[in-house]
Amino acid sequence: MLRVGLTGGIASGKSAVGKMFVELGCHLIDADRIVHELFEPGQAVNKAVVDAFGPRVLGAGGAIDRKILGEIVFGDEAERKTLNSLVHPTTIQRQKDWLNRLESEEPGAVGIVEAALMVESGTYKNYDKVIVVVCSPEAQRRRLRTRSNLSEEQIAARIAAQMPLEEKARFADFVIDTSGTPESTRAQVEAVNSRLQALAAGTSDTRRS
């Protein structure tokens, strides 16, 4: 099985790209969805986050309120590192478990893990191939503005908290630029998918060095 990492910056379009890969026959797990589950009441990570940041981060139903938490960590690097140390180990383990199950069920599959901080955390080394999704700064800000109620200052803080896209792209085997039309993005995804499927079907040693 080919293990693929899919990453990019906030609002770079990686989720849309991930959906396209699934439509083309790949399998995908989204780290952000795992975190949503870990933030639910009764989860050990939920308790650890509340212990670290206090009950102010809880929503009405007992789940972690990601908006409140975001306000805390995006403005403070030390707080952000604390949060990552609480969330990443369990998230990474669940990704590994999913990949192992997929490999046992479908040895010739392309299994994609979508995660925003793959390069920053160093877990990109766990994958045979890495895809980095990029876009223009203007497109990134416009998408954040459209999908959220964030101020320009908050948008700038969230972008600044992550590794610049051009730097992240240096770690990629494949770069997909979503600045253009959906059709342009789709064509890039189809081209990369053809390469991935060929590797999954015919290459026994694709692990990154």
N, C-alpha and C positions, 0 to 999 in steps of 0.2 A: 504494500500500500504506500502511496505517496502522501507524506505529511507536509502540509502547506500552511505557512503563517500569512495572515492577511492583516495589514496594519495601515495606519495613516493618522493624520491629525484630526482634531475635532472638526466636524462638519466638512471633512474632505471628500465625503461620498463613499466611504468604505462599506457602509451597510447596503447601499444601493448596488455596489459592485458585488458584494457577497450574495445578494439575491439573484443576480444574473448568473453567477457561477452555479448556484443551486438549480436554476432553471435549465442549465446545460448538463446537469447530471452529477455535479459534485455534492459532497456532503459537508455541512457546515455547522459549527457550534459557535455561539456568540458569547464572548466573555462578559459583555455588559448584561446579558440575560441571566447569566450565572450569578452575577453580583446582585441583581434584583432579587433572586431567590434567597441568597445568603442574608439579605437585609430584612427578610420577613421575620415576624415574631417566632420565637422558639429556636431560631438558628444560633449556633455558637458564635458566628461572626457578628450577628446582631447584638448580642450581649457584650462582646468585646469592644465594639464600636461605641456603645452606650457607656461602657465603663471608662473608655478613653476620652470621650467628648461630652459626656453628660446627657441627661434626659432631654435637653433642648433639641437634640437631633431626631427625636421620635415624632412620628405623625400620630394622628388620632387613633389609628388602628393598631399601633404598636410597631409598625414597620419603620425603618429608617427613612426620614424625609430627605431625599437626595438633594433637593434644592437648598435646604438649610445647611446640610453638610457641605455642599459645594461652596456656599458663601464663606464657610470657615476655611476650607483647605485650599481653595484657589488663590487666596490672598496670603497664604503662609506656607512656605516650603517645608518647614519642620512639621507642621500639622499634616501636610500632604504625605510626607514620608511615613508618618505614624499610621495614617489610614492605609497606605499601600502595604505596610508590613502586616497589617491585620487581615487584609482582604486577599492579597496575592497568593499566599501559600495554598489556601483552600481552592481558590479559583483555578490555579495551575494544576492541582491534583485532579480536579474534576475534568479538566481538558484532557489530561493524560489518560484518565479512565475511559473517557468517551472514545478517544483515538484507539485505544487498545481493544475496546469492544467492537468498534467498526472494523478494525483489521481482522479480527477473528471471524466476523460475519461476512466480510467482503474484501478479500486480500488484494484485489486489483483496483480498489477504490481510490479516489482523490478525497482526502479528508482535510478540510480547511478549518483552522482556528482563527477567528476574527478577534483581535484584541488591540486596543489603542496603544498600550504601553509596552508592547513586545520588544522594541528596540531598547527602550530605556531600562527595562528590567533584565535584559540579556537573554530572555527566553527565545528570541529569534533563532538562537543557535540550536534549538531543539527540533527544528524543521528541516526537511529536505530542500525546500524552496521557500523563498519569502517574496511576497507581493506587497509593494508599498503604493498606496493610493494618494495622489497629490492633486492639488488644484491651485488656482491663483489666489493670492491673498484677498482680492476683491470678492471672488466667489465664496471663499470661506466665511468672510464677514457677513456677506449677504445672506447666506444660508442660516447662519447663527441668528441673525436679526429676524429672519422670517419664521423660524421654528420656535423662538423663545421670546420672553418678555425682558430679556437682558438689556441693560444699558450699554452704551458704547464702551464705557469704562470696564464693565463686567466682561464684555466680549473680548476686549483687549487682554484682560487678565487671564482668561481661559486659554487664549491662543499662546500667550507668553509663557504659560505654565508648562507647555509641551515643547518637545524638541522641534526646531524648525523643519518644515517638510523637506526642504532641499537637503538638509543634513540627513534626515531619516532615509531619504531615497538612496543614499550611498550604501545602505545595507541590503538593498533589494536585488533579487534576481530578475524581477519584472517590475516595471513601474507603469501604473495606469493613471492617466491624467483625465480628471473629470471636469475640467474647466469648460469644455465645449458642450456640444449637444448630447442628449441621451444616446443618439445613434452612434456618435463618435465613441462614446464610452463603451457601448455594447460591442462595437467592432474590435476594440482593444481587448475586451474580456474574452471574446470568441477566439482571438488569436492566441492569447495566453492559455486558455482552456485546451486548445488543441495540443499545445506543448506539454501541458500537465498530463493530459490523458495518455499521450504517447509515452511519457516517462513512467507513468503508473503501470502501463501495460507491458513495457518492454525493457525497463532498466532495473537491474537488481541492486545497483549500488549508486543511489542518488543522494546520499547523506551529505550535507554541507561539511566542508573541511574547516 
